């Protein structure tokens, strides 16, 4: 059997045990969320095909929510669109005839169409590109925030 010992300095353990880890995780996520928000806005604006007809409401609706702790213990922060479009869209039946039903399209659905495409529109993976673009910056920002709070 292998045996190993680790010696952790007492002052480090004292600082680590005195910190509120849940609040620290929430603060770190809230600190890094604006980076992803700006990256998503940039990627979505570059993916819009008809910029002259775009109202910009999808890009304006992208925002970072407050970080929360889930039931399973994970800490999450949601960055994405919210709300509905200002325009009404007329529903069509199976024979491509307009019906009397009008509805607003959610901005999340618009982003899903850009992300995954339609039968006549190619997919443009904006969410993954935005995440990859800021991953290292966000991790560094969270590490700096942790070092500042814990004193490491």
C-alpha positions as CSV (number, residue, x, y, z in Angstrom):
1,X,0.0,0.0,0.0
2,X,1.1,3.5,-0.9
3,X,1.1,6.1,1.8
4,X,1.6,9.8,1.4
5,X,1.5,12.9,3.6
6,X,0.7,16.5,2.7
7,X,1.6,19.3,5.0
8,X,-0.6,22.4,4.6
9,X,0.5,25.6,6.3
10,X,-1.7,26.5,9.2
11,X,-2.2,30.1,8.1
12,X,-3.5,29.0,4.7
13,X,-5.9,26.5,6.3
14,X,-7.1,29.1,8.7
15,X,-7.9,31.6,5.9
16,X,-9.5,28.9,3.8
17,X,-11.8,27.7,6.5
18,X,-12.8,31.2,7.5
19,X,-14.1,32.1,4.0
20,X,-17.7,31.5,3.0
21,X,-17.1,29.3,0.0
22,X,-20.7,29.6,-1.3
23,X,-20.6,33.4,-1.3
24,X,-17.1,33.3,-2.8
25,X,-18.3,31.1,-5.7
26,X,-21.3,33.3,-6.4
27,X,-19.2,36.4,-6.3
28,X,-16.6,34.9,-8.7
29,X,-19.3,34.0,-11.2
30,X,-20.9,37.4,-11.0
31,X,-17.5,38.9,-11.6
32,X,-16.9,36.9,-14.7
33,X,-20.4,37.0,-16.2
34,X,-20.0,40.4,-18.0
35,X,-17.1,39.0,-20.0
36,X,-19.4,36.3,-21.5
37,X,-22.2,38.8,-22.0
38,X,-20.1,41.1,-24.1
39,X,-18.6,38.1,-26.1
40,X,-22.1,36.8,-26.8
41,X,-23.3,40.2,-28.0
42,X,-20.4,40.4,-30.3
43,X,-20.8,36.9,-31.7
44,X,-24.6,37.3,-32.2
45,X,-24.2,40.6,-34.0
46,X,-21.6,39.1,-36.3
47,X,-24.0,36.2,-37.1
48,X,-27.0,38.3,-38.0
49,X,-27.4,37.9,-41.8
50,X,-29.5,41.0,-42.7
51,X,-28.1,43.8,-40.6
52,X,-30.0,46.5,-42.4
53,X,-33.3,44.9,-41.4
54,X,-32.3,44.0,-37.8
55,X,-33.9,46.0,-35.0
56,X,-31.1,45.1,-32.6
57,X,-33.6,43.8,-30.0
58,X,-32.0,40.4,-29.8
59,X,-28.6,41.8,-29.1
60,X,-30.0,44.3,-26.6
61,X,-31.9,41.5,-24.8
62,X,-28.7,39.5,-24.0
63,X,-27.7,40.0,-20.4
64,X,-26.1,38.2,-17.5
65,X,-28.4,37.2,-14.7
66,X,-27.3,36.9,-11.0
67,X,-25.5,33.7,-10.1
68,X,-27.5,31.1,-8.1
69,X,-26.9,27.8,-6.3
70,X,-28.9,24.9,-7.7
71,X,-30.6,22.1,-5.7
72,X,-27.8,19.7,-6.7
73,X,-25.1,22.1,-5.3
74,X,-23.8,23.5,-8.6
75,X,-23.3,27.2,-9.0
76,X,-24.7,28.6,-12.2
77,X,-25.0,32.0,-13.9
78,X,-27.2,32.4,-17.0
79,X,-26.1,34.6,-19.8
80,X,-28.6,34.9,-22.7
81,X,-31.5,36.7,-24.2
82,X,-34.7,37.4,-22.4
83,X,-38.1,38.8,-23.4
84,X,-40.1,38.8,-26.6
85,X,-39.8,40.7,-29.8
86,X,-41.8,43.9,-30.4
87,X,-43.3,42.6,-33.6
88,X,-46.1,40.2,-34.1
89,X,-45.8,37.2,-36.3
90,X,-48.8,35.7,-38.1
91,X,-49.1,32.0,-37.7
92,X,-49.6,29.9,-40.8
93,X,-51.4,26.6,-41.1
94,X,-50.1,23.5,-42.9
95,X,-51.0,24.9,-46.3
96,X,-49.0,28.1,-45.9
97,X,-52.2,30.1,-45.4
98,X,-52.2,32.9,-42.8
99,X,-54.5,32.2,-39.8
100,X,-56.0,34.7,-37.4
101,X,-53.5,33.9,-34.7
102,X,-50.7,36.4,-34.0
103,X,-47.9,35.9,-31.5
104,X,-44.6,37.4,-30.4
105,X,-41.5,35.4,-30.9
106,X,-39.2,35.1,-27.9
107,X,-35.6,36.3,-28.2
108,X,-34.4,32.9,-26.9
109,X,-36.1,31.3,-29.9
110,X,-34.4,33.7,-32.3
111,X,-31.0,32.8,-30.8
112,X,-31.9,29.1,-31.1
113,X,-32.6,29.6,-34.8
114,X,-29.2,31.3,-35.3
115,X,-27.4,28.6,-33.2
116,X,-29.0,25.5,-34.8
117,X,-30.3,26.8,-38.1
118,X,-33.5,25.8,-40.0
119,X,-34.1,23.6,-43.0
120,X,-33.2,26.5,-45.3
121,X,-30.7,28.3,-43.1
122,X,-27.3,27.0,-41.9
123,X,-26.4,26.7,-38.3
124,X,-24.0,29.4,-36.9
125,X,-22.7,28.2,-33.5
126,X,-22.4,31.5,-31.8
127,X,-22.8,30.4,-28.2
128,X,-19.8,28.0,-28.3
129,X,-17.7,30.6,-30.1
130,X,-18.5,33.2,-27.5
131,X,-17.7,30.7,-24.6
132,X,-14.4,29.7,-26.2
133,X,-13.3,33.3,-26.8
134,X,-13.5,34.3,-23.1
135,X,-12.9,31.1,-21.3
136,X,-9.2,31.8,-20.4
137,X,-10.0,35.4,-19.5
138,X,-12.9,34.5,-17.3
139,X,-10.9,31.8,-15.5
140,X,-8.0,34.2,-14.9
141,X,-10.5,36.9,-13.6
142,X,-12.0,34.4,-11.2
143,X,-8.6,33.2,-10.0
144,X,-7.5,36.8,-9.4
145,X,-10.8,37.4,-7.5
146,X,-10.2,34.3,-5.4
147,X,-6.6,35.3,-4.6
148,X,-7.8,38.8,-3.6
149,X,-10.5,37.5,-1.3
150,X,-8.6,34.6,0.3
151,X,-5.3,36.2,0.2
152,X,-3.4,33.6,-1.8
